[in-house]
Amino acid sequence: MEKYYRMVINLYKEVLLINRVNPDRVLDAQREISNAITTAIITNEPTGELELLKSDIELGDVYKRQVL
């Protein structure tokens, strides 16, 4: 789980430091977290935290589009 938190934090750091995000990195993070959610569903594990992280990425992406 820590890996996914770090991934999201790094995306936000990139926005704050250089005011841009590589869209490929955003898509990779969304894909990786979506895969983790699917795996958690299959293995009957909780998905709440992963879903929150995924929504954090989506929220950041929407915010970035509004600012630009």
N, C-alpha and C positions, 0 to 999 in steps of 0.2 A: 504494500500500500504506500509505503514511504516513497517508492520510485515514482508513483503517479502524482503525489503531492509535489515532489521536486520538479517534475515535468511542468506542471501548471505554474508553479512559482517562477521557474525560469522563463516561461512565456511572458508573464507579467513583468519580470525584471527587464526583459528585452524591450518591452513597450516603454517602460519608464526611463531606461537609460538612453536608448537611441530613437525613441518615438516611432518605431516600426517593428513589425513582426513578419517573419518569413511565413507566407501563407502555407507553404509546404509543411513547415514545422507544426502549424496549427492543425492541419489535416492529419498529420501523423499522430499527434497527441490524441485527437478525437478518435481516430481509428483504433489506437492502442487501448484507450480507455473503454471504448465500445466493445472491443474483443474481451477485455477483462470482465465487463458486465455480463456478456454472454457466457463466459466460462463460469462466473459466479452463479448464474441462473442454473446452468447445467449441473453444477456440483452442489446446488441447494445451499449456497452461502448468501449472506446479506449483500445487497447491491446499493444500499442507500448512500454510502460515502462516495462510491464510484460515480453514481448518478449526479451527486452534488458537484464533483470535480468536472464532470462533463458539462454541466450547466454553467460552471464558472468559465470554462473556455468559450462556450457559446456566448455568454454574456459579454465577455471581453471582446469577442469578435464583433458583436453588434455595436458595442460602445465605440470601438475603433472606427467603424463605418460611419457612425453618426458624427464623430469629431471631424473626420476628414470630409 
